[in-house]
Amino acid sequence: MGRELNVLLFAMTDRVDGLGRELESYGLHARVVRADSPPARQPRAWACSIILAESNRDVEDGLSAVQRFAPGRRPVIVVHPDALAANDSVDSWIREPTLPVQIAARARALSRLHAMEEVAKRRTAVTALYGDRGRNLDPVDPTPCVLYVGDASPRFMALQHILKDADAEVIGAFSSYSAFDYLHERPFDAVVLNAAGKRDTAFTISSAMRRNARLYHTPVLLLDSEDGSQNAEEAYARGVSDIISPRTSDVEMRDRILALAAERRRRRRAKSALEGCREPRTLDIETGLFHAGFITSHLQDLIHAAARDEISLTVLALKAVAPLGVDQPDAASTEKAIRQFAAMLRHLLRTEDAAARIDSDTFLAILPFTDPAGVDCVAARVAAIAECTAFESENPLQPFRLGILSVSVEVQPDETAEALIERTVRQLHRNDPMAANA
């Protein structure tokens, strides 16, 4: 289901209350906003806005209402029965009828994308203080590329024609085997699965993509041969991003595919920018993490943004503890294990997160747009993986494990990055039973 999110809901009908209750089952806590709702005390508490609209006027009323309630930039999803007129304030349009599971999936995807883009912008600015960014590690091809999987049906011919007119490339894979060959050869901005007569095969492909870290964020659209929601719930549960019904016009099909492809391309650009910040001037070469000076500068910049209610911010401190007594490893083995843990830590965090080794056995991780409960989940996952990993000692027959202590801390008003780091480390040491007994 993913981490819990707080979202805003607006509509001119009573249906909004029912949708709010349904979204709860998908980990989205909804706050219904009316036109006369008083301003929120914590604008950044909400990750996404969802507007149920029956007309373009409803969209404008909803945008005004959520901005009055919680000013700031956040993703906006509009659920509307007809094709929506272009609006720069709307990030995603979902056609009615839809299901809460699709709305929840879109809210999560757009919230994550927004977080990546905001952090990429800020981290790039801080990196510039340390020198040139260097080359882009993953340049995004200017031409959108879509993979079609299924029989060469008339729908495929229409899709190929209309996307070609939009300067997008379509590659056809007429079997699941060739589909995965293509998916592992090159990146695609969207995948369209023809489910006509082969729904189980389409579901299998979608599920497999969601289990693959490299393909996880690639949007999947299902070309269904039937109208209705009978199989829609399972489709979205299998990772489908959108369902194109037989009644969907070619123009609307094109627009919905390209909209999801554009989101994918935005994510690739944001990830590329974040990876571009990893250069010799910002990294600790021994661990592969950022060095302490850069993490302090980055944290200070994020603190300024948090003070302006542009982001939410929590930091996580981790201490790697080697066993004592007869099982205590030698100093060289302990240092090697801690460096291996550092490499693990980098890959256990999201791309928009940042971590550094700030002491011989202590690490600091910055997790923007993550509440304390979400940070605690990250800490538990890191500890569980580290504590079940066997590290080599000087005796190859006696490997050892590292224990992980952690503490998460939110920034206080007018607190500097240095003060926040010192306070976090002090709290971590207070939670260390060995330090308490020393």
ABEGO torsion letter per residue (X at the ends): XEBBBBBBBBBABAAAAAAAAAAAAAGBBBBBBBAABBBBABAAABABBBBBBABAAAAAAAAAAAAAABBEBBBBBBBBABBBBBBAABABBBBOBBBAAAAAAAAAAAAAAAAAAAAAAAAAAAAAAAEBAEBBABBBBABBBBBBBEBBBAAAAAAAAAAAAAGBBBBBBABAAAAAAAAAABBBABBBBBABGAAAAAAAAAAAAAABAAAAABBBBBBBABBEAAAAAAAAAAGBABBBBAABBAAAAAAAAAAAAAAAAAAAAAAAAAAAABBAAABBAAAGBBBAAAAAAAAAAAAAAAAAGABBBBBBBBBBBBBBEAABBBAAAAAAAAAAAAAAAAAABBAABBBBBABAABBBBBBBGBBAAAAAAAAAAAAAAAAABBBBBABAABBBBBBBBBBBBBBBBGBBAAAAAAAAAAAAAAABAAAAAX
